[in-house]
């Protein structure tokens, strides 16, 4: 929280960093939006009784009461802020000092932020779908924690929606509604029926290549697994023989399951889940090779490389959209 001397110095130096100057009046809704924007950023100050023409600050009188508590009632969370006054050039100037919030602060369900022109605008929430094999949940936990620490990023995990009983069309709709798909690419990921179904169906989206962000896991990344979860996780996507092995794996699995179902000669209601798996394979088999080539041709980073900077490379790409 800023001290009175900090506010006086800001006025004297025409400092506009994390500051807004208001005259003649501040409405409750505008105050709430400013508080939301500052709280969702690095904190800041609303200084009243000063007219800002973009070049100079002009000291004015401020005749209205600052109704901070009423403005805060428009917010979804309690934001730490204070109201006080400073004397400057013979005028008593009220100010509201707002601290950064750990929670996303909304005004009537809408979060706000300052743009590059210091204007208050609605914050765009970037929806990210995290796709991974449950064998790699240790890595998924770390990625989710880092991305979710950014207020403008909302992460969905397949563990919440990836269920054999879910309607397939509804399931895929939830993925396509996301701005990005972050894939943790391991050997088990590339041989997981549900993971590959997620990806190959998502590939039908014309913007898929722009949405796909992936982390290629190698042997060094074993350090991020708990001891009981370590396995031979290296995907080997840059080896042509291993890529072909994955394609062969899916083609063979499809043929085996189709033949097994045919020989079973059972009523449909007895083999519903099995039939759904075959339906997934119909999508996976022709797309597997295409997906492998896409991974090969795009630049991917290992988990060890990308976590050193707290996943900044992913966060920057997501924010730029």
C-alpha positions as CSV (number, residue, x, y, z in Angstrom):
1,X,0.0,0.0,0.0
2,X,1.4,3.4,-1.0
3,X,2.2,6.1,1.6
4,X,1.1,9.7,1.4
5,X,4.6,10.8,0.4
6,X,4.5,8.3,-2.5
7,X,1.2,9.8,-3.8
8,X,2.6,13.4,-3.5
9,X,5.8,12.4,-5.4
10,X,3.7,10.7,-8.1
11,X,1.7,13.9,-8.7
12,X,4.8,16.1,-8.6
13,X,6.5,13.9,-11.2
14,X,3.5,13.4,-13.5
15,X,3.8,9.7,-12.7
16,X,1.2,7.6,-14.5
17,X,2.5,4.1,-13.8
18,X,-0.2,2.2,-11.9
19,X,-2.0,5.5,-11.4
20,X,-5.2,7.1,-12.7
21,X,-6.2,10.7,-12.1
22,X,-9.9,11.5,-11.9
23,X,-11.8,14.8,-12.3
24,X,-14.6,15.9,-11.9
25,X,-16.4,12.9,-10.5
26,X,-15.9,9.1,-9.9
27,X,-19.0,7.0,-10.3
28,X,-19.4,3.8,-8.2
29,X,-19.2,1.6,-11.3
30,X,-16.1,3.3,-12.7
31,X,-14.4,3.1,-9.3
32,X,-15.2,-0.7,-9.1
33,X,-13.7,-1.2,-12.6
34,X,-10.6,0.7,-11.7
35,X,-10.3,-1.4,-8.5
36,X,-10.8,-4.6,-10.5
37,X,-8.1,-3.6,-13.0
38,X,-5.5,-2.6,-10.4
39,X,-6.2,-5.6,-8.3
40,X,-5.9,-7.9,-11.3
41,X,-2.6,-6.3,-12.1
42,X,0.1,-5.1,-9.8
43,X,-2.0,-2.8,-7.6
44,X,-2.3,0.9,-8.0
45,X,-3.8,4.2,-7.0
46,X,-6.9,6.3,-8.0
47,X,-6.1,9.9,-7.3
48,X,-9.1,12.3,-7.3
49,X,-9.3,16.0,-7.9
50,X,-6.7,16.0,-10.7
51,X,-7.4,16.5,-14.4
52,X,-5.0,14.6,-16.7
53,X,-4.8,15.8,-20.3
54,X,-2.3,13.1,-21.2
55,X,0.6,15.5,-21.0
56,X,0.2,17.5,-17.8
57,X,-1.7,17.1,-14.5
58,X,-4.0,19.9,-13.4
59,X,-4.9,20.2,-9.8
60,X,-8.6,20.8,-9.1
61,X,-10.9,20.7,-6.2
62,X,-12.8,17.5,-5.4
63,X,-16.2,18.1,-3.9
64,X,-17.7,14.6,-3.7
65,X,-17.5,11.9,-1.1
66,X,-15.5,8.8,-1.9
67,X,-17.9,5.9,-1.4
68,X,-15.4,3.1,-1.4
69,X,-17.5,0.6,0.5
70,X,-20.4,1.0,-2.0
71,X,-18.0,0.5,-4.9
72,X,-16.5,-2.6,-3.3
73,X,-20.0,-4.2,-3.1
74,X,-20.0,-4.4,-6.9
75,X,-16.9,-6.7,-6.6
76,X,-17.0,-10.5,-6.3
77,X,-14.2,-10.6,-3.7
78,X,-13.0,-8.3,-0.9
79,X,-10.1,-6.3,-2.3
80,X,-7.5,-4.8,0.1
81,X,-7.6,-1.0,-0.4
82,X,-7.8,2.2,1.6
83,X,-9.1,5.7,1.2
84,X,-7.0,8.7,2.4
85,X,-6.2,12.3,1.5
86,X,-3.1,14.3,0.7
87,X,-2.5,18.0,0.8
88,X,-1.0,19.3,-2.5
89,X,-0.8,22.9,-3.7
90,X,-3.4,24.0,-1.2
91,X,-5.9,21.4,-2.2
92,X,-7.1,18.3,-0.2
93,X,-7.0,15.4,-2.7
94,X,-8.6,12.1,-1.9
95,X,-7.0,8.9,-3.2
96,X,-7.8,5.2,-3.2
97,X,-4.8,2.8,-2.9
98,X,-5.4,-0.8,-4.1
99,X,-3.3,-3.8,-3.5
100,X,-2.8,-6.7,-6.0
101,X,-5.2,-9.5,-5.4
102,X,-4.4,-13.2,-5.5
103,X,-7.9,-13.9,-6.7
104,X,-9.5,-12.8,-10.0
105,X,-11.5,-9.7,-9.2
106,X,-14.7,-9.1,-11.2
107,X,-17.3,-6.4,-11.4
108,X,-20.7,-8.0,-12.0
109,X,-19.0,-11.2,-13.2
110,X,-16.6,-9.4,-15.6
111,X,-12.9,-9.0,-14.7
112,X,-11.1,-5.9,-15.9
113,X,-7.5,-4.9,-16.6
114,X,-5.6,-1.9,-18.0
115,X,-4.5,-2.1,-21.7
116,X,-1.3,-0.5,-23.1
117,X,-3.1,2.8,-23.4
118,X,-4.0,2.8,-19.7
119,X,-7.6,2.2,-20.5
120,X,-9.8,-0.1,-18.5
121,X,-10.9,-3.0,-20.6
122,X,-12.5,-6.4,-20.0
123,X,-9.9,-9.0,-19.3
124,X,-9.9,-11.9,-21.8
125,X,-9.7,-15.2,-20.1
126,X,-7.7,-17.6,-22.2
127,X,-9.1,-21.2,-21.9
128,X,-6.4,-23.9,-22.0
129,X,-7.2,-27.6,-22.2
130,X,-4.5,-29.7,-20.6
131,X,-4.2,-33.1,-22.4
132,X,-2.0,-35.8,-20.8
133,X,-1.9,-39.4,-19.9
134,X,-2.8,-40.1,-16.3
135,X,0.6,-41.9,-16.0
136,X,2.1,-38.3,-16.3
137,X,-0.1,-36.6,-13.8
138,X,2.9,-35.4,-11.8
139,X,3.9,-33.2,-14.8
140,X,0.3,-32.2,-15.4
141,X,0.0,-31.0,-11.8
142,X,3.1,-28.7,-12.2
143,X,1.8,-27.3,-15.5
144,X,-1.6,-26.7,-14.2
145,X,-0.3,-24.9,-11.1
146,X,1.9,-22.6,-13.1
147,X,-0.7,-21.7,-15.7
148,X,-3.5,-21.3,-13.2
149,X,-1.4,-18.8,-11.2
150,X,-2.0,-16.4,-14.1
151,X,-5.3,-14.6,-13.6
152,X,-6.0,-14.5,-17.3
153,X,-5.5,-18.2,-17.9
154,X,-8.1,-20.9,-17.0
155,X,-7.0,-24.5,-17.2
156,X,-9.3,-27.5,-17.8
157,X,-8.0,-31.0,-17.2
158,X,-9.1,-34.0,-19.1
159,X,-9.5,-35.9,-15.8
160,X,-12.7,-33.9,-15.3
161,X,-14.3,-34.7,-18.6
162,X,-12.6,-37.7,-20.1
163,X,-15.0,-40.5,-19.3
164,X,-16.0,-43.4,-21.5
165,X,-19.7,-42.7,-20.5
166,X,-19.5,-39.1,-21.8
167,X,-21.2,-38.3,-25.0
168,X,-18.4,-38.1,-27.5
169,X,-19.7,-35.1,-29.4
170,X,-20.3,-33.1,-26.2
171,X,-16.8,-34.1,-25.0
172,X,-15.1,-32.9,-28.1
173,X,-17.2,-29.7,-28.0
174,X,-15.6,-28.8,-24.7
175,X,-12.1,-29.1,-26.1
176,X,-12.8,-27.1,-29.2
177,X,-14.2,-24.2,-27.1
178,X,-10.7,-23.8,-25.6
179,X,-8.1,-21.3,-27.0
180,X,-5.2,-23.6,-26.6
181,X,-4.4,-27.3,-26.1
182,X,-1.3,-28.1,-24.1
183,X,-0.2,-31.7,-24.7
184,X,2.3,-33.4,-22.5
185,X,3.8,-35.8,-25.0
186,X,5.1,-39.1,-23.6
187,X,5.2,-42.7,-24.8
188,X,2.1,-43.5,-22.8
189,X,0.3,-40.4,-24.1
190,X,0.9,-41.5,-27.7
191,X,-0.4,-45.0,-26.9
192,X,-3.4,-43.8,-24.8
193,X,-6.7,-44.3,-26.6
194,X,-8.4,-41.3,-25.0
195,X,-5.4,-38.9,-25.3
196,X,-5.0,-39.7,-29.0
197,X,-8.7,-39.4,-29.5
198,X,-8.7,-36.0,-28.0
199,X,-5.9,-34.8,-30.3
200,X,-7.0,-36.4,-33.5
201,X,-10.5,-35.1,-33.2
202,X,-9.2,-31.7,-32.3
203,X,-7.2,-31.8,-35.5
204,X,-10.4,-31.3,-37.4
205,X,-10.4,-27.7,-36.1
206,X,-8.9,-25.5,-38.9
207,X,-6.9,-23.6,-36.3
208,X,-5.6,-26.7,-34.6
209,X,-1.9,-26.1,-35.4
210,X,-2.1,-22.6,-33.9
211,X,-3.8,-23.9,-30.8
212,X,-1.5,-26.8,-30.1
213,X,1.3,-26.2,-27.6
214,X,3.2,-29.3,-26.6
215,X,6.0,-30.4,-24.2
216,X,8.1,-33.3,-25.4
217,X,9.2,-35.5,-22.5
218,X,12.6,-37.1,-22.4
219,X,14.6,-39.3,-20.0
220,X,15.9,-36.3,-18.0
221,X,12.3,-35.3,-17.1
222,X,12.1,-38.3,-14.8
223,X,13.2,-36.1,-12.0
224,X,9.8,-34.5,-11.9
225,X,8.0,-37.8,-11.3
226,X,7.4,-39.2,-7.9
227,X,9.5,-42.4,-7.5
228,X,6.5,-44.7,-7.8
229,X,5.3,-43.1,-11.1
230,X,8.6,-43.2,-13.0
231,X,8.6,-45.3,-16.2
232,X,10.2,-45.2,-19.7
233,X,8.3,-42.0,-20.6
234,X,10.4,-40.8,-23.6
235,X,8.2,-40.3,-26.6
236,X,10.9,-40.5,-29.3
237,X,8.9,-38.4,-31.8
238,X,12.1,-37.3,-33.6
239,X,13.0,-40.9,-34.5
240,X,11.2,-42.0,-37.7
241,X,11.2,-45.7,-36.7
242,X,9.5,-44.9,-33.4
243,X,6.9,-42.7,-35.1
244,X,6.1,-45.5,-37.5
245,X,5.8,-47.9,-34.5
246,X,3.1,-45.7,-33.1
247,X,1.2,-45.7,-36.4
248,X,1.5,-49.5,-36.6
249,X,0.4,-49.8,-33.0
250,X,-2.9,-48.0,-33.7
251,X,-3.6,-49.8,-37.0
252,X,-3.0,-53.2,-35.3
253,X,-5.2,-52.3,-32.3
254,X,-8.0,-51.3,-34.6
255,X,-7.9,-54.5,-36.6
256,X,-7.7,-56.7,-33.5
257,X,-10.6,-55.0,-31.7
258,X,-12.8,-55.0,-34.9
259,X,-12.2,-58.7,-35.4
260,X,-12.8,-59.5,-31.7
261,X,-16.1,-57.7,-31.7
262,X,-17.1,-59.5,-34.9
263,X,-16.3,-62.9,-33.4
264,X,-18.1,-62.1,-30.2
265,X,-21.5,-61.9,-31.9
266,X,-23.1,-60.3,-28.8
267,X,-26.1,-57.9,-28.5
268,X,-25.1,-54.2,-28.8
269,X,-26.0,-53.4,-25.2
270,X,-23.4,-55.8,-24.0
271,X,-20.5,-54.2,-26.0
272,X,-21.4,-50.5,-25.9
273,X,-18.1,-49.3,-24.3
274,X,-16.1,-51.6,-26.6
275,X,-17.9,-50.2,-29.6
276,X,-17.2,-46.7,-28.5
277,X,-13.5,-47.5,-28.3
278,X,-13.6,-48.8,-31.9
279,X,-15.3,-45.6,-32.9
280,X,-12.4,-43.7,-31.4
281,X,-9.9,-45.8,-33.3
282,X,-11.7,-45.0,-36.5
283,X,-10.6,-41.4,-35.9
284,X,-7.2,-42.2,-34.5
285,X,-5.8,-44.6,-37.2
286,X,-5.8,-42.2,-40.2
287,X,-4.6,-39.2,-38.1
288,X,-1.8,-40.8,-36.1
289,X,0.8,-40.3,-38.8
290,X,-0.3,-36.7,-39.5
291,X,0.0,-35.9,-35.8
292,X,3.4,-37.4,-35.5
293,X,4.6,-35.3,-38.5
294,X,3.1,-32.2,-36.9
295,X,5.0,-32.8,-33.7
296,X,8.2,-33.5,-35.6
297,X,8.0,-30.3,-37.7
298,X,7.2,-28.0,-34.8
299,X,9.7,-26.8,-32.2
300,X,9.0,-28.5,-28.9
301,X,10.8,-28.1,-25.6
302,X,11.5,-30.7,-22.9
303,X,9.8,-30.4,-19.5
304,X,13.1,-29.6,-17.9
305,X,13.8,-26.7,-20.3
306,X,10.4,-25.2,-20.0
307,X,9.9,-25.4,-16.3
308,X,13.2,-23.6,-15.5
309,X,11.4,-20.3,-16.4
310,X,8.1,-21.3,-14.7
311,X,6.6,-22.2,-18.1
312,X,7.0,-18.6,-19.3
313,X,7.3,-19.7,-23.0
314,X,3.8,-21.2,-22.8
315,X,2.3,-18.3,-20.8
316,X,3.7,-15.7,-23.3
317,X,2.2,-17.5,-26.3
318,X,-1.2,-17.8,-24.6
319,X,-1.2,-14.2,-23.5
320,X,-0.4,-12.9,-27.0
321,X,-3.5,-14.4,-28.6
